[in-house]
């Protein structure tokens, strides 16, 4: 406990010193930019278009861009983006170890930046702390909500920024668009980028049955019935289960309820593997997960099963966001939407919230048939 208190005191001391860095950096800025983004995989894929715009406005021939990113997706960033330097941050290690924080701060301090950006709408202490470490002419972030940072902490870390943006938007993609409009390009309009392989897709349908919490998962018996129906109605198509290591148990439950053949890749793919899998597949059916956002950049036709906890924030996409993919969101509207996943119903462990449980299988089947008909007309199924 005493050691932890000492480390927190050192954190605060470093932040206090950063106020001096803020002024010092204004006089010694070079053509370096710093971006700090630590949120989840799906958030990263929704941020790809703004990231590409940043590179466009700050070309490699004149500007050096450093990205501090979540270790879960930083390798993917290196594959898809053309920034100059990448710093991987393991959030758990970063929060637990002062020496890890000190080493990353030391790496950030090696350069003087003309601009340091935290483009995440829901700021957190870690990203604010890193922005505070930067010697930058200007530091820009959102004056967002306090759902990922304590109010008192946010009041203090607000002073680490030279400019805070107040977004009028409602959705995550619109926040991303607003940030670019207010910082580097007022005419920017977000369009989902295309990273598809432009090759003929394989006869495979991907199902992503897991999620970050059991309440956000469509019931296992529904997935089992869907898989059986797909096997009977789409012969010649390989049905693939995909997901992270935390989804293995749920996929085993689903497999125990079916008598048809599936390929189980749950917990067996890297992020790069999953992106390639989606790019080669004809259809994705998923809960509200990162796979949904990945599928948009690979132009994989997608059906997302979405509950009401964060309705409208991540999904569905705002109508004015240009997305050339076939994308359908299925939901069952209840009067308790926007609950922030604090479900008022007494759901049991492993049980889905009613807004997920009540999504109708027959409506999903009809949606799949409609997408198939569209793809057949285009010669893509």
N, C-alpha and C positions, 0 to 999 in steps of 0.2 A: 504493500500500500504506500509506504514512504517513498519507494523508488518511483512509483507511478506519479505521485505528487511532484517529485523533483522533475520528472520528464515533462509534465504538463507546465510547470513553471518555466522550463527551458523553451517550450513551444511558444509560450506567451512572450518571452524575452525576444525570441527570433522575430515574432510578429511586430513587436515594438520597434525593433531595429529596422524592419522593412519600411516603416514610415520614413525613415531617413533615406533608405534605398529609393523610395518613390521619387523624391526630389533630386537625388544624385543622378538617377537614371535619365532624367529629363535632359541633362546636359551632355550625356555621353552615349545617346542612343545611336545604334547602327541599323543596318537593314535586316534586322532579325525580328521575327514574330514568335510569340508563344501562345499556344492553345492548350487549355486544360479541360479535358472532358473525361469523367470517370464513371459515367452511368452505364447501364446494362447493354447487352448485345443488340436488342431490338432498337434501343435509342440510338446506337451508333449507326445502324442502317437507315434510320429515319433522318440522320444528319448528313448522309453522304452528299446530297445535292449542295447544301451550304458549304461543305468542306471543299468540293470541287470548285465552287465559286470563289472561295478564299484563294485557292491556288491560281485561279484565272486572274484575279485582281492583283495578286502579288506574285508575279512570274518568277520562275526558278532562276532566271538569268540575273535578277536583281535582288531577290529576297530569299532569306533562309528561314524556313518555318520549322519550328519544333513542336511536336505534339506529345503531351503527356496523356496517356490513355490507359484505360482499364486493361489489365493483363489478359483478360478473357478474350478481348478482340483486337489487341494491338497488332498482332501478326496479320490479321485480316486487313487492318488499315494500311499496313505496308504493301500488301498485295494490290489494293484497290486505289490507293491515293499516291500522290507524287510529292509528298512532303520530304523534308531533308533530314530530319532527325526525329527518332521515336524513343520515348521513355516509357517503359512498361511499369505499371503500378499495380501491385497486388494489394487490394484495399485492406484485407485482413492483416497482412504483415505491416502495412503502413500505419494502421491504427494501433497495432500492438507494440511496435518497436520504435523508440526514439532514434536509434541509430539508422534505421531505414529512412525515416523522415529526414534526418540530417544529411544522409548521402544524396537523396534526391534533391534536396534544397541546394546542396553544393553544386550538383550538376546544372541546375537551373541558373544559378548565380554566375556561371562561367561566361554568360553572354549578357549584353545590354540590349533590350528590346525596344523597338519603336511602338509596339503594341502587344499587350497581353490580354487574352480573351478567355472568358469562361462562358461559353454559349449554352450552358445547361440551364433550363428554366428553373428547376428546383435545385437551388444551390445546396451544398453540404459543407461541413467544416473542412474536410480534407482538401477540396478544390479551392476553397477560399484561402486556406493556409498556403497552398502552393502559389496562388496568385500573389499573396503577400510576400513571398520569397523573391519574386521577380523584380529586377531593376528595370523598370519600363517607363517610357514616356507617358503612356496612357494605359489604363487598366479598365476594361469594360466587362460588365456582367449584367444579369437580370436582378431586379428587385422583386424576386419571386416569392412564393409562399413559404411557410415555415414547416412544411410536412416532412422535410429531410434535415432540418437544422433547427436548433432551439432558438426561440425568439431573442433571448438575451445574447446568444452567440452571434446571431445574424446582425443585431444592432451594432455590435463591436466590429465585425468583419466588413460591414458596409463601408467603413472608413478606409478599407484597403483598396477601394476602387475609386478611380477618378470620374467614372460615369456609370450610373445604374439605369437600366432600361425598364420602363413600365409597359409591359405588353398587354394590349387589349384583346389579344387572341384567346381562343378557347382550347384549341387542340395543339398537340405537341409539334406537329408539322408546321402549323401557323406560327408558333413561337420561333421555330427555327428560321422561317422565312422573315419574320419581323426583325430578328437579330441582324441578319445580313442587310436588310433595308435600312436599318438605323446606323449601321457602322461603315459599310463599304460600297453598297450599291442600292440606291433608293428605288431602282426600277426592277429589282430582282423578283422573279416569280418562280416559286419552287415547282420543279418538275422531277418526278421520280426518275433517277438515272437508269440507264439500260446497261447491265453487265451480263446479259445473256450471251450464250455461245454462238448463236445464229446457226445452230446445227439442228438436224432432225432429232426430235426427242424420242427417247426410248418408251416402250410400252410399259410404263410403270406409274403407279399412283402412290403418293406418299401420304401417310397418316401420322400426324404428330399429336398423340393423345394426352401427353402430360402438360403440366403447367407449374408455375411457382408455388401453387397452393391447391390442395385437393378441391376446395370449394369452387375453383375456376375451371374444373375439368368436367366435360360432358361425361355422363355415367358410363362405366365400363360395359354394362350390358347393351347400351346403345351402340357403342363402338363395335362390340362383337356382332351385333345384328347388322350393322352397316358393312362390316368386312365380309360377312357371309353374302349379303346382297350384291356387293361389288364383285365377288368371286363368281357368282352365278350369272350376273348380267353383263360383265365385262371380261369374257374369257380371252385369254391371251395377254392380259395385263398383269404384271407382277405387282402385288400389293406389299408395300414396304412400310414397316413401323420404324419411326425415327424419334430421337429425343436425346436428352442428356442422361448422365448417370443416375440422377435423382428420379428419373422416370422408369427405371428398370422394373421396379416392383409393380407399378401400375400396368405396364405392358404385359407382364407375366399373368396378371389377373385377367386381362383381356384375352390373352391366348388360351387360357384355361377354359374359356367359354365358347371357343370356336372349333370347328372340325374341318377347316379349310387351310390351305397352305399360305403362309405369309413369310416374308423375309424380315427378320428382326435385326435392325441396326441400332436399336436403342442403346445408348451408352457406348457405342463402338465407332463413332465418327468424330473427327475434329470439325471445327467450324468451317474450315476450307473444304473438307469432304462433304459436309452438309450442303454448302453452297453449290458444289458441283452436282450433287445428287438432285437438288431442286432444279438446277439448270437443265438436267437431262430428263426431267419427269413431265408428264402431261397434266398432272393435277395434284394440288396439295389440299388436304382437309386437316384443319388444325384448330385447337383452342386458341385463345388470345396469348400467343407466345412470340418469341423473336423470329421463329420460322416464317410467320406471316409477313413480316417486314422484309426478310431476306428474299422471299418468293417474289416480291414486287420488283426488285432490281434484277432478278433473273427472268422476269416476265413469265413466271409459272402461274397458270390459272389457279386461283385460290378461293377456297370457301373457309371463312373464319367463323367459329362458334363463339359468340361473345356475350358475356354477362353484363350486368349493370353497374358493378362497383366503380369503374372508371369510365363509364359510357361517354363517348365523345372526346375523351382526352387523347387516347392513342388510336382507338377504333370506334366507329368507322372514320376513314379519312374525310377531311373537309371537301365538299364538292368542288371548290375552286382549285384544289391541288391537282395538277395534271398528272394522271397515271394511265399509261397506255395498256396496262395489263387487265385481264379479265379477273375481277375481284368482287366477290359477294360476301356480305356480312349477314349472318343469320342470328337472330336474337328473339327473346320472348320478353316483351316490355311489361314490367311490373311497376306499381306505384312507389316502390322502395328503391328505384334506381338512384345512382349517385351516392351510394352509401359508403364509398371508399373501402369496400369489402369488409365492412363491419356488419355482417349479415344479422338482421333482426330475428331470423328464424333459428331455431335450435337445431342446427345441423350437426350430425355426428361425425366423428373422425372418418375420413375417407369418403364422405358424402358430398355431393355437389350442391351448390346453392340452387334454390328453385329457379332462378333466372337462367341457369344453365340446364338444369334437369328438364325443364319444360320445353326446350327447343325440340321441335317435332321432327322425327326421323323421316316421315313421308315428305315433308317440305324440303329436307336436305336431299332426298332422293330425286325429287323433281328438279331441284337446282342443278344437281349433277347432270341429269339428262339434258337440261337446257344448255349447259356449258358444252356438253359433248356435241350437241347439234350445231352450236356456233363453231366449234373447232372443226367439225366435219365439213362445214361450208367453206372453211378456210384451208381445208386439206391438212389439218394438223392433228387429227385424231385417228 
